[in-house]
Amino acid sequence: MPCSGCFGPTSRVRDQGAKILSSLCANAAPKDEKEINDVLAGIPDPVGTFYRYGLAKSLLRRKVDLL
């Protein structure tokens, strides 16, 4: 995947895809289920979009050491 000039990851975000999803959910104006589903339907490939360059470093499918 060629670089499109994002200047690399920020030190304040641990998982870029989760941060984008969190931001999207926090800023979505619709409050009822149908309108929320309409907004989400407008994102055809959330994992491909949100983790375009960072899936390998994401927290998805990682083992967590709770100790």
C-alpha positions as CSV (number, residue, x, y, z in Angstrom):
1,M,0.0,0.0,0.0
2,P,1.6,3.3,-1.0
3,C,1.9,6.1,1.5
4,S,-0.5,8.9,1.0
5,G,1.3,11.4,3.2
6,C,-0.3,11.2,6.7
7,F,3.0,11.9,8.5
8,G,2.9,8.7,10.5
9,P,1.1,7.8,13.7
10,T,0.6,10.2,16.6
11,S,2.0,9.3,20.0
12,R,-1.4,10.1,21.7
13,V,-3.4,7.3,19.9
14,R,-2.8,3.7,20.6
15,D,-5.2,2.2,18.0
16,Q,-6.0,4.5,15.1
17,G,-9.1,2.5,13.9
18,A,-10.7,2.4,17.3
19,K,-10.0,6.2,17.7
20,I,-11.7,6.9,14.4
21,L,-14.7,4.7,15.3
22,S,-14.9,6.4,18.7
23,S,-14.9,9.8,17.1
24,L,-17.5,8.9,14.6
25,C,-19.8,7.5,17.2
26,A,-19.4,10.5,19.5
27,N,-20.1,13.0,16.7
28,A,-22.9,11.2,15.0
29,A,-25.9,13.5,15.1
30,P,-28.7,10.9,14.8
31,K,-30.0,9.4,18.1
32,D,-32.6,6.9,17.0
33,E,-31.6,3.4,15.7
34,K,-32.8,3.8,12.1
35,E,-30.9,7.1,11.6
36,I,-27.7,5.6,13.2
37,N,-28.0,2.6,10.9
38,D,-28.3,4.9,7.9
39,V,-25.1,6.7,8.9
40,L,-23.2,3.4,9.4
41,A,-24.5,2.1,6.0
42,G,-22.7,5.0,4.4
43,I,-19.4,3.4,5.5
44,P,-19.1,0.5,3.1
45,D,-15.9,-1.0,4.6
46,P,-15.2,0.3,8.2
47,V,-12.2,-2.0,8.9
48,G,-10.7,-1.3,5.5
49,T,-11.3,2.4,5.9
50,F,-10.3,2.9,9.6
51,Y,-7.4,0.5,9.6
52,R,-6.1,1.3,6.0
53,Y,-2.5,1.6,7.1
54,G,-2.5,0.5,10.7
55,L,-4.3,-2.9,11.0
56,A,-1.0,-4.8,11.7
57,K,-0.5,-2.6,14.8
58,S,-4.1,-2.6,15.9
59,L,-5.5,-4.0,19.2
60,L,-7.8,-6.3,17.3
61,R,-7.3,-10.0,17.9
62,R,-4.5,-9.3,20.4
63,K,-4.0,-11.3,23.6
64,V,-4.2,-9.1,26.7
65,D,-2.1,-9.7,29.7
66,L,-4.2,-8.7,32.7
67,L,-1.5,-9.2,35.3
